[in-house]
Amino acid sequence: MINTAISIPGSRLFVFPVHTIKHDQGYAYTLKLPDEFAPGDSDEQPYASKIILFENGVAMWPAHALHEQIRLTGKGLHSHYGRFIWFSASDNSSPMTNGYRYEIFIPGGLQNDKQPASGYTSPQASNVLNLSPFYRFCLARDAYRQIWPETRLPDIGRRIDSDAAFSADFFQVCPEADYTYERKFNLDQLFKLVIGIEGDVAECGTFKGGSAFFLARHIASRKLAKRLCLFDSFQGLSTPADIDGNWWTAGDLCSSMQELRRNLEPLGKLDFVELYQGWIPQRFPEVSGRRFCFVHIDVDLARPTKDSLEFFYPRLNKGAVLLFDDYGFDSCPGVTQVVDEFMCDKPELLVNLSAGGAFFIKT
């Protein structure tokens, strides 16, 4: 069944007919999309699809998963590859029998123009791009308000939206994670505060290197006498504690050193980058004699956040910036709690960021 999505020109909501779902292997199930919709990801364009998969009205994440990952892990991993949806239930039950409702939101423009869906073409879809930028923005904002009224869209014409150089770099290293766009921009801008501050740079939780790329770019382009210390287990998250809630499970957000190195490659030879593989805080003693001007903590869970904060706080130089990527998010309640507890008797003021996260400047 295909429905016109809530007042968004050209968009569609596709509801999975249960009888069309087929079991693949392990936790993976497949469904072939109707021919009126354009193909999704491919080997040449692994992040082409922009669909959003919903289970009982809740958006599933992450998309663009490898099929083998979906089969082995499940937990809502999914992919729109070619004309097929490969997906798994959030609780690894069978979508063929669990009674859950699965829907795909398909933004306008992802329909196949060569095979239009008879009776479903929005009369506004072909005209919307001819409207003025401001009017198009107002349409987008109104549609956004109807779908997600809890979050306010910012104003039109911001510098971040016209920074072509940053955009090109971001989508080179983080094409599948555009929801972190503003947080990466904030990190990139906050680093400017420490260009003249002595000390090295550290990141706890480097994942695929999206943030590390921008930190390394500053050091390389400005020829700064700073080392970049990157800490990650490269085995995903450790086991969450009760304080962390139920958003994450052990092994989530797993990446590899190869992915990290590939994302840093465009910057050339980076002799100042040091990789420390291991569970936090096992490798911290190796840099215990150093001072730091910028530390980025992005580990999603309470225990490694606390360990990172306790280690690096006394090693920050005056004027240094410590940035928390996960602070204030419902998905990371443990991070917010341990940071608040640690900072409650410290002289520094913790500054919340509108894109999520927080930072302070060492006094």
C-alpha positions as CSV (number, residue, x, y, z in Angstrom):
1,M,0.0,0.0,0.0
2,I,1.4,3.4,-0.9
3,N,0.1,6.6,0.8
4,T,0.8,10.2,0.1
5,A,3.1,11.3,2.9
6,I,2.0,14.2,5.2
7,S,1.8,17.2,2.9
8,I,5.4,16.8,1.6
9,P,5.3,17.2,-2.2
10,G,6.2,14.0,-4.0
11,S,6.9,12.0,-0.9
12,R,5.3,8.6,-0.2
13,L,4.8,6.2,2.7
14,F,5.1,2.6,1.7
15,V,3.4,0.1,4.1
16,F,4.9,-3.4,4.0
17,P,2.3,-6.1,3.1
18,V,3.2,-8.9,5.4
19,H,2.7,-11.6,2.7
20,T,5.4,-10.0,0.6
21,I,8.1,-10.3,3.3
22,K,10.6,-13.2,2.8
23,H,13.1,-14.6,5.2
24,D,16.7,-14.4,4.0
25,Q,19.2,-15.8,6.5
26,G,19.7,-15.4,10.2
27,Y,17.9,-12.2,11.4
28,A,17.6,-10.8,7.8
29,Y,14.3,-10.4,5.9
30,T,13.8,-9.0,2.5
31,L,11.0,-7.2,0.6
32,K,11.0,-6.1,-3.0
33,L,9.8,-2.5,-3.6
34,P,7.3,-1.7,-6.4
35,D,9.0,-0.8,-9.7
36,E,7.7,2.7,-9.5
37,F,10.4,3.5,-6.9
38,A,14.0,4.1,-8.0
39,P,16.8,1.7,-6.9
40,G,18.6,2.4,-3.6
41,D,22.3,1.8,-2.7
42,S,24.7,0.1,-5.1
43,D,28.4,-0.9,-5.1
44,E,29.1,2.4,-6.9
45,Q,26.9,4.5,-4.6
46,P,26.7,2.8,-1.2
47,Y,24.8,5.7,0.4
48,A,22.4,6.6,-2.4
49,S,19.2,5.7,-0.6
50,K,17.5,8.3,1.6
51,I,14.6,6.2,2.8
52,I,13.6,6.0,6.4
53,L,12.3,2.7,7.8
54,F,9.8,2.7,10.6
55,E,8.8,-0.1,13.0
56,N,5.5,0.6,14.8
57,G,6.0,4.3,14.0
58,V,9.5,4.5,15.4
59,A,12.4,5.3,13.0
60,M,15.0,2.5,12.7
61,W,18.7,3.1,12.7
62,P,21.3,2.6,11.3
63,A,20.6,2.2,7.6
64,H,23.1,1.2,4.8
65,A,24.1,-1.9,6.8
66,L,26.0,-4.7,5.2
67,H,23.7,-7.7,4.5
68,E,26.0,-10.0,6.5
69,Q,25.7,-7.6,9.5
70,I,21.9,-7.7,9.2
71,R,21.9,-11.5,9.1
72,L,24.3,-11.9,12.1
73,T,23.3,-9.0,14.3
74,G,19.8,-7.9,13.4
75,K,18.6,-5.3,16.0
76,G,17.0,-3.1,13.4
77,L,19.9,-3.0,11.0
78,H,18.6,-2.5,7.4
79,S,19.6,-1.6,3.9
80,H,17.8,-0.3,0.7
81,Y,20.0,-2.0,-1.9
82,G,18.8,-2.1,-5.5
83,R,15.1,-2.6,-5.5
84,F,15.1,-4.6,-2.2
85,I,14.8,-3.7,1.4
86,W,17.0,-5.9,3.6
87,F,15.9,-5.5,7.2
88,S,15.6,-7.0,10.7
89,A,13.3,-6.4,13.6
90,S,14.5,-4.3,16.6
91,D,14.1,-7.3,18.9
92,N,15.2,-9.9,16.3
93,S,11.7,-11.4,16.2
94,S,10.3,-12.4,12.8
95,P,8.6,-9.6,10.9
96,M,6.5,-12.3,9.2
97,T,4.8,-13.2,12.5
98,N,5.5,-10.5,15.1
99,G,2.5,-8.4,14.2
100,Y,4.6,-5.2,13.9
101,R,3.8,-2.5,11.4
102,Y,6.7,-1.7,9.0
103,E,6.7,1.4,6.8
104,I,9.1,3.2,4.6
105,F,9.1,6.9,4.2
106,I,10.3,7.8,0.7
107,P,11.2,11.5,0.3
108,G,10.1,13.3,-2.8
109,G,12.5,12.7,-5.7
110,L,13.2,9.1,-5.0
111,Q,10.4,7.8,-7.2
112,N,11.4,6.5,-10.5
113,D,10.5,9.2,-13.1
114,K,10.6,6.6,-15.9
115,Q,7.9,4.5,-14.2
116,P,5.5,6.9,-12.4
117,A,3.1,5.4,-10.0
118,S,-0.3,6.0,-11.6
119,G,-2.6,8.0,-9.4
120,Y,0.1,8.8,-6.8
121,T,2.0,11.7,-8.4
122,S,1.7,14.9,-6.4
123,P,0.7,17.8,-8.6
124,Q,3.1,20.0,-6.6
125,A,6.1,17.8,-6.9
126,S,7.3,19.0,-10.3
127,N,6.7,22.7,-9.4
128,V,8.3,22.9,-5.9
129,L,11.8,23.4,-7.1
130,N,10.7,26.4,-9.2
131,L,9.6,28.3,-6.1
132,S,11.8,30.8,-4.4
133,P,14.3,29.5,-1.9
134,F,12.5,31.2,1.0
135,Y,9.1,29.7,0.0
136,R,10.6,26.3,-0.4
137,F,12.2,26.6,3.0
138,C,8.8,27.6,4.5
139,L,7.2,24.5,2.9
140,A,9.9,22.3,4.3
141,R,9.6,23.9,7.8
142,D,5.8,23.4,7.8
143,A,6.2,19.8,6.7
144,Y,8.8,19.2,9.4
145,R,6.6,20.7,12.1
146,Q,3.9,18.3,11.2
147,I,6.1,15.2,11.3
148,W,8.4,16.2,14.3
149,P,7.1,19.2,16.2
150,E,9.5,18.6,19.1
151,T,12.4,20.0,17.2
152,R,12.6,23.5,15.8
153,L,14.3,24.0,12.4
154,P,16.8,26.9,12.4
155,D,16.5,29.9,10.2
156,I,17.3,30.0,6.5
157,G,20.6,31.4,5.1
158,R,23.0,30.3,7.8
159,R,26.8,30.2,7.0
160,I,26.9,26.5,7.9
161,D,24.5,25.8,5.0
162,S,26.6,27.6,2.5
163,D,30.1,26.4,3.6
164,A,30.8,24.4,0.5
165,A,34.3,23.4,1.6
166,F,33.1,21.9,4.9
167,S,30.2,20.2,3.2
168,A,32.5,18.5,0.7
169,D,34.8,17.3,3.4
170,F,32.0,16.1,5.6
171,F,30.3,14.0,2.9
172,Q,33.6,12.6,1.9
173,V,34.1,11.0,5.3
174,C,30.6,10.9,6.8
175,P,28.2,10.3,3.9
176,E,25.9,8.0,5.9
177,A,25.8,10.2,9.1
178,D,24.4,13.6,8.0
179,Y,22.5,13.8,11.4
180,T,26.0,14.6,12.9
181,Y,26.6,17.5,10.4
182,E,26.1,20.3,12.8
183,R,28.1,18.6,15.6
184,K,31.1,18.1,13.3
185,F,30.8,21.8,12.2
186,N,30.8,22.8,15.9
187,L,33.9,20.7,16.6
188,D,35.6,22.2,13.6
189,Q,34.9,25.7,14.8
190,L,35.7,25.1,18.5
191,F,39.1,23.9,17.6
192,K,40.0,27.4,16.4
193,L,39.9,28.5,20.1
194,V,43.0,26.3,20.9
195,I,45.2,27.1,17.9
196,G,47.4,29.2,20.1
197,I,47.1,27.0,23.2
198,E,50.0,24.6,23.9
199,G,49.3,20.9,24.2
200,D,48.3,17.9,22.2
201,V,44.9,16.8,21.0
202,A,43.0,13.6,22.0
203,E,39.8,11.9,20.9
204,C,38.2,9.2,23.0
205,G,35.9,7.1,20.7
206,T,37.1,7.7,17.1
207,F,34.7,5.3,15.3
208,K,35.4,5.7,11.5
209,G,37.3,9.0,11.9
210,G,34.7,11.6,10.9
211,S,35.7,13.9,13.8
212,A,39.4,12.9,13.7
213,F,39.5,14.1,10.1
214,F,38.6,17.7,11.0
215,L,41.0,17.7,14.0
216,A,43.8,16.4,11.8
217,R,42.9,18.8,9.0
218,H,43.5,21.8,11.4
219,I,46.8,20.4,12.6
220,A,48.1,19.6,9.1
221,S,46.9,22.8,7.3
222,R,48.1,25.1,10.0
223,K,51.3,23.1,10.6
224,L,50.7,23.0,14.3
225,A,53.2,21.4,16.7
226,K,50.6,19.1,18.1
227,R,50.1,15.3,18.3
228,L,46.7,13.8,17.7
229,C,46.0,10.8,20.0
230,L,43.0,8.6,18.9
231,F,41.6,6.1,21.3
232,D,39.1,3.4,20.3
233,S,38.5,-0.3,21.0
234,F,37.6,-0.9,17.3
235,Q,35.3,-3.6,18.8
236,G,32.2,-1.3,19.2
237,L,30.8,-0.3,22.5
238,S,31.5,-2.1,25.8
239,T,28.6,-3.6,27.8
240,P,26.2,-0.7,28.9
241,A,25.4,-0.3,32.6
242,D,22.0,0.3,34.0
243,I,22.7,4.0,34.0
244,D,23.0,3.9,30.2
245,G,19.4,2.9,29.6
246,N,18.5,0.5,26.8
247,W,19.5,2.4,23.6
248,W,22.8,0.7,23.1
249,T,24.1,-2.9,23.3
250,A,27.6,-4.3,23.4
251,G,29.3,-4.2,20.0
252,D,27.2,-1.3,18.6
253,L,29.1,1.3,16.6
254,C,31.9,-1.1,15.6
255,S,34.4,0.2,13.2
256,S,37.9,-0.8,12.0
257,M,41.3,0.8,11.9
258,Q,41.2,0.3,8.1
259,E,38.1,2.5,7.9
260,L,39.7,5.1,10.0
261,R,42.9,5.2,7.9
262,R,40.8,5.3,4.7
263,N,39.0,8.4,6.0
264,L,42.2,10.2,6.9
265,E,44.0,9.3,3.6
266,P,42.8,12.5,1.8
267,L,44.9,14.6,4.2
268,G,48.1,12.9,3.1
269,K,50.9,11.6,5.3
270,L,50.0,12.4,9.0
271,D,53.1,11.6,11.1
272,F,51.5,13.4,14.1
273,V,48.6,10.9,14.4
274,E,48.9,8.2,17.1
275,L,46.4,5.3,17.2
276,Y,45.7,3.6,20.5
277,Q,43.6,0.5,20.1
278,G,42.1,-0.9,23.3
279,W,39.3,-0.5,25.8
280,I,39.2,2.9,27.6
281,P,41.2,3.6,29.8
282,Q,43.7,0.8,29.2
283,R,46.0,2.9,26.9
284,F,45.7,6.2,28.7
285,P,48.9,5.6,30.8
286,E,51.0,5.9,27.6
287,V,50.1,9.6,27.4
288,S,50.0,10.3,31.1
289,G,53.0,12.7,30.9
290,R,51.5,15.0,28.3
291,R,49.4,18.2,28.4
292,F,46.4,18.8,26.1
293,C,44.7,21.7,24.5
294,F,41.6,19.9,23.0
295,V,39.9,16.7,24.0
296,H,36.9,15.2,22.3
297,I,35.0,12.6,24.2
298,D,32.5,10.5,22.1
299,V,32.1,7.1,23.8
300,D,28.3,7.0,24.3
301,L,28.4,5.2,27.7
302,A,28.8,6.4,31.3
303,R,31.9,4.4,32.4
304,P,34.3,5.3,29.6
305,T,33.1,8.9,29.7
306,K,33.9,9.1,33.4
307,D,37.3,7.4,32.9
308,S,38.1,9.8,30.0
309,L,37.1,12.9,32.0
310,E,38.9,11.9,35.1
311,F,42.1,11.2,33.1
312,F,42.2,14.3,30.8
313,Y,40.7,17.0,33.0
314,P,43.8,17.4,35.2
315,R,46.0,17.3,32.0
316,L,44.2,20.2,30.3
317,N,46.1,23.4,29.8
318,K,44.5,26.7,30.7
319,G,42.2,27.7,27.8
320,A,41.9,24.1,26.5
321,V,38.5,22.9,25.2
322,L,36.9,19.6,26.3
323,L,34.0,18.7,24.0
324,F,31.4,16.0,24.8
325,D,29.7,14.7,21.7
326,D,27.0,12.6,23.5
327,Y,26.0,15.0,26.4
328,G,22.3,15.8,26.7
329,F,20.9,13.1,24.4
330,D,18.1,10.7,25.4
331,S,20.2,7.9,23.9
332,C,23.1,8.6,26.3
333,P,21.6,9.3,29.7
334,G,24.6,7.9,31.5
335,V,26.9,10.3,29.8
336,T,24.9,13.3,30.9
337,Q,24.7,12.1,34.5
338,V,28.4,11.4,35.0
339,V,29.4,14.6,33.3
340,D,27.0,16.6,35.5
341,E,28.3,14.8,38.6
342,F,31.9,15.4,37.7
343,M,31.5,19.1,36.8
344,C,29.3,20.1,39.8
345,D,32.2,21.2,41.9
346,K,34.5,22.4,39.1
347,P,34.9,26.1,38.3
348,E,34.3,25.7,34.6
349,L,30.9,26.4,33.1
350,L,29.4,23.6,30.9
351,V,27.9,25.1,27.7
352,N,25.2,23.2,26.0
353,L,25.1,23.2,22.2
354,S,21.9,23.4,20.2
355,A,23.1,20.6,17.9
356,G,23.6,18.4,20.9
357,G,26.7,17.9,23.1
358,A,28.4,20.4,25.4
359,F,31.8,21.8,26.1
360,F,33.8,23.8,28.6
361,I,37.0,25.9,28.5
362,K,39.6,25.0,31.2
363,T,40.2,27.9,33.6
